[in-house]
């Protein structure tokens, strides 16, 4: 059995595993909205979504509910936000 015949399967598996690892080290947009939505409305009214909202929430870190504060600390440490 020649190894090169299985190359497409090996490549696809590697890509899928890399995507899984990258995804597990990221917060989903749904998680961010569910966890910090109310804090965003309360402490950052009128602030645009995305980086401005994240900056606002971080500047109000002491006022956030514990779950949102923890999530913001993860994002501040470099964790990315994904759509899913």
Residue pairs with C-beta under 8 A, 6 or more apart in sequence:
23 82
23 84
25 79
25 80
26 79
26 80
26 81
26 82
27 71
27 74
27 75
27 79
27 80
27 81
27 82
28 81
28 82
28 83
28 84
29 81
29 82
29 83
29 84
30 84
31 71
32 71
32 75
32 81
35 67
35 68
35 71
36 57
36 64
36 68
36 71
36 72
38 65
39 57
39 60
39 63
39 64
39 65
39 68
40 47
40 53
40 56
40 57
43 56
43 57
43 60
43 63
43 64
44 53
44 56
44 57
44 60
47 53
47 56
54 72
54 75
57 64
57 68
57 72
58 72
58 76
61 69
61 72
61 73
64 72
75 81
